[in-house]
Amino acid sequence: MADEALFEFLHMEMVSHVYKEQQSSKGELDNKDRAVCVSILESMGFRVGQGLIERLTRDSPSFKDELDVMKFICKDFWTKIFRRQIDNLRTNHQGTYVLQDNKFTLLTQLSNGKQYLDQAPKYLAYSCGVVRGALSNLGLESVVTAEVSVMPSCKFQVVVQKL
C-alpha cells in the first residue's frame, strides 16, 4: 500500500517539476510549452517502460503475435505498474488497440467527474510513454495516446506502426 502512494506522489512531483521548470524559463506557458512538457514526461516514461518490460519478460517465452503482446501488457505489465488489470481491451485487428481503465490510479487522486478534466493530459503523458517503451522493447513501434471523458476513467489508444 505504501509503495503505491509513493509512486503516485513521485508521479505528481515529476509532472509538477517538469511544468514548473518550463514555466520558470518562460513565464506563462503557451501550447508549445505544454507540448514540450508532455514530450519530456513521455520520454521519461518511454525509458522506464523499456526497463520494466526487460525485467518482466526475461524468463518468458516469446509472444506468438501482436495480440499476445497486447494481452500481456493489459494483464501482467499493467498489474505490475498499477496493481490492477486493464478493464477492457478492444482491437480492430488492423493494428489499433484501445485499453480502457475505469479507475486509472494516477487520476483517482485528482477528481471524480469533470472538475479537473483539462489537467488530465499532463498526468497521462508518462503512462503513454511507459506503454510505448514496453511495446518498443517487444518489437512493436507504436503511437500511444490517452483520452479522458470522465475521471478517473481513461482510454489509451495504441496504434502499432507497420514497417
N, C-alpha and C positions, 0 to 999 in steps of 0.2 A: 504493500500500500504506500509506504513512504517513497519507494523508488518511482512510483507513478507521479506523485506530487512533485518530486524533484525534477523529473523530465518535463512536466508541464510548466513549472517555474522557469527552468532553463530555456525552454522554447519561448516563453513570453519575454524573457530578458534578451534573448537573441534578436527577436523581432524589434523590440524597443531600442536596443543598441544600434542596429543597422539603420533604423529610421532616424534616430537622434543624430548619428554620425553624419548622415547625408544632410540633415537639416542644419547642423551647425556650420557646415561649409557653404550652404546656400541661403539660409534664412527660411523662407517659405517654400514648401515642396510643391512642384507642379507635377503634371502627369508623367513627364520624362523622368523626373527624380524618383517618383514612386515605382516606375518600371525598373529603374536601376536597383532599387531596394529589393524588389521582388526577384530580380535576376540574381542578386547576391545570395539571398536566402535559398533560392532554388539550387544554386551551385553548391552551397554548403550541404544541402540535403542529398544532392547527387553523390557526393563523395561518401557520405555516411551510408547511403543505400548500397553503394558498391562494396564497402567493407562488411556490412551486415550480411549481405547475401553470400559473400565468400565463406563466412563462418557457418552460416546455416546450411549451405549445400555441400560442404566439404565431404561429408560421408554419404551423401545422397546419390542415387543412380541418376543418370542424365534423363532429361524430360523427353517424352515422345514428340510433342508438338507444342505449338503456341498456346493452345487451350490448357494443356497441362501446366505450363509455366504460370499462366494467369490464375489457375486454381490454387497453385502453391502460394502465390502472392496473397490471394484472398484468405487462405486458411492459415498456413504456418507463418508466413512472413508478417502478416498483419497482426496475428496473435502475439508474436514476439515483441512487436513495437507498441501496440495499443491495447494489449490484453483482451482482445475480443476479435472475432472473425468479422469479415465484411458481411453485411446483411443480405446483399443481393449482387449477383454478377450477371450481366447481360452482354450478349455479343450479337453482331450481325454476320458473323463468320467470314468477314472480309477485312479483319484487322482492327476493328473498333470494339472496344470493351468499355462498359460502364460499371464501375464499382460503387455501390451505394452503402454508406454507413449512416444509419439513422441516429446514432448517438456518438458523433465523432468526438473523441477525447479532447482534442485541442480546441474545440469550440464550446464544449459544455460549460467552461468557466466564464465565457463571455456573456451568454444570454440564452434564454429560450424565447423564441418568437422572432420578431423582425427589428428589434431595437437597435442592434449594432451590425446589421446586415452589410452596411457599406465598409465595415472594418474587417470583415471575414477574409477577403482575398489575401491580405498580408499574412494571415495566420495559416494559410493553406499552401503557400509557396514552398516552404521547407518540405512538407509532406509530398508534394508533387515531385520535388527533386529526389526524395528518398525512393519513391516508386520508380522513377525514370532511371536512377542509378542502379537499382537492383535489376531491372529489366535489361539494362545495357550490359551488365556483367553476365547475364544469362544469354546474351547474344541477340537481344531484341532492341533495336534502336526505336525509340518511340517519342511521341509528344504527349505529355500528361498535363491536363488542365482540370480545374476543380470549379464547381459552382455550388452555391448555397441559395436555396429559396426560403427555407425556414430553418433557423438554427435550433439545435445543433446537428441537423441532418445535412449530409454533404454527398455530392456525387463527383467521383473522379472519372474523367473520360481519358482513356488510353487509346491512342491511335498508333498502331505499330507501323513503322515505315518499311515499305517493301523495297529491298535493294535490288 
